[in-house]
């Protein structure tokens, strides 16, 4: 999910048991030449770790439309 400029308030409690099993990930995709920058976020349950790994493998082949360079992927985790 791409991050919007607006912040949304969550309805769930941060201390709930479900939130303790969540791995929150923010991905920042940039072009080495500075032509492209996007931020995405997603969350995965710990038992769905394999789904998270598959999602990251999609980024291995992404290239910039303008210059053709491979895009850089930076990940930030909140476990």
Secondary structure, 3 states (H helix, E strand, C coil): CECCCCCCCCCCCCCCHHHHCEEEEEEEEEECCCCCEEEEEEEEEHHHHHHHHHHHHHHHHCECCCCCCEEEEEEEEEC
